[in-house]
Amino acid sequence: MSVITGITRGGVAWTPAFIVALNQQKCIGCGRCYKVCPRSVFELIDREDLDLEEDSENYDDDFDDEAPGMVMNLKDLLDCIGCEACSRVCPNNCLSHEPQTIAA
């Protein structure tokens, strides 16, 4: 099977990589991915609702004032357009992307 590809305005072939996972243990709830996403892929939710254990090794104290007790969640994976903007702004590299095959 072949992967989904596109063409840029300049005529260059491009392979989008769609979001497949979000590591909520590493997420600091800063909202950067939510703000940069052109679609409705993310939502901010209460960390306690997920019953996640705090992992102090992956938590960055520089972001304590961002959103205490909050974590990002994948609201609608199928709305992702594969631009990877969210990964470029994530300070903790919480997001995973992969090219997707064309459904027959």
C-alpha positions as CSV (number, residue, x, y, z in Angstrom):
1,M,0.0,0.0,0.0
2,S,1.2,3.5,-0.7
3,V,1.2,6.4,1.8
4,I,-0.8,9.6,1.5
5,T,1.2,12.2,-0.3
6,G,0.5,15.8,-1.5
7,I,2.0,18.4,-3.6
8,T,3.1,21.8,-2.3
9,R,2.3,25.0,-4.2
10,G,5.8,24.9,-5.6
11,G,5.1,21.4,-7.1
12,V,7.2,19.5,-4.6
13,A,5.9,16.1,-3.3
14,W,5.2,16.1,0.4
15,T,4.3,13.3,2.7
16,P,2.3,14.4,5.7
17,A,2.8,12.7,9.1
18,F,-0.4,12.4,11.1
19,I,-0.5,12.3,14.9
20,V,-0.8,8.8,16.3
21,A,0.0,9.3,20.0
22,L,0.4,11.8,22.8
23,N,2.5,10.9,25.9
24,Q,0.4,12.3,28.7
25,Q,3.0,11.4,31.3
26,K,5.4,13.9,29.7
27,C,2.7,16.5,28.9
28,I,2.9,19.7,31.0
29,G,-0.5,21.1,29.8
30,C,1.1,24.2,28.3
31,G,-1.4,24.4,25.4
32,R,1.1,25.2,22.7
33,C,0.0,22.3,20.5
34,Y,-3.7,23.3,21.0
35,K,-2.9,26.9,20.0
36,V,-0.9,26.1,16.9
37,C,-3.2,23.3,15.6
38,P,-5.3,24.5,12.6
39,R,-7.9,21.8,13.3
40,S,-9.7,20.5,16.5
41,V,-7.3,17.7,17.3
42,F,-6.6,18.6,20.9
43,E,-8.4,19.4,24.2
44,L,-7.0,20.3,27.6
45,I,-8.4,18.1,30.4
46,D,-7.9,17.7,34.1
47,R,-4.9,15.4,34.9
48,E,-6.8,13.8,37.8
49,D,-9.5,12.6,35.4
50,L,-6.8,10.3,33.7
51,D,-5.4,8.9,37.0
52,L,-1.8,9.7,35.8
53,E,1.0,9.4,38.3
54,E,3.2,12.5,38.4
55,D,6.6,11.7,36.8
56,S,9.0,14.2,38.3
57,E,11.8,13.1,36.0
58,N,9.9,14.2,32.9
59,Y,8.3,17.3,34.5
60,D,10.0,20.7,33.8
61,D,9.9,23.2,36.6
62,D,10.2,26.1,34.1
63,F,6.6,25.5,33.1
64,D,5.0,25.3,36.6
65,D,2.9,28.4,35.9
66,E,1.4,27.1,32.6
67,A,-1.5,24.9,33.5
68,P,-1.2,23.1,36.9
69,G,-3.2,19.9,37.0
70,M,-4.0,20.0,33.3
71,V,-2.9,17.7,30.5
72,M,-3.5,17.7,26.8
73,N,-5.7,15.0,25.3
74,L,-6.3,13.9,21.7
75,K,-9.9,15.0,20.9
76,D,-10.1,14.0,17.2
77,L,-7.2,12.1,15.6
78,L,-9.1,11.9,12.3
79,D,-9.1,15.7,12.0
80,C,-5.3,15.9,11.9
81,I,-3.9,17.2,8.5
82,G,-0.4,15.9,9.1
83,C,1.4,19.3,9.3
84,E,3.3,18.4,12.5
85,A,3.1,22.0,13.8
86,C,2.2,20.6,17.2
87,S,5.4,18.6,17.5
88,R,7.5,21.6,16.5
89,V,6.1,23.7,19.4
90,C,6.0,21.0,22.1
91,P,8.7,21.6,24.7
92,N,8.7,18.0,25.9
93,N,8.4,16.1,22.6
94,C,5.1,14.4,23.7
95,L,3.7,13.8,20.3
96,S,4.3,11.0,17.8
97,H,3.5,11.2,14.1
98,E,3.6,8.7,11.2
99,P,2.7,8.8,7.5
100,Q,-0.6,7.0,6.9
101,T,-1.4,4.5,4.1
102,I,-4.2,5.2,1.7
103,A,-7.3,3.3,2.6
104,A,-8.7,1.2,-0.2
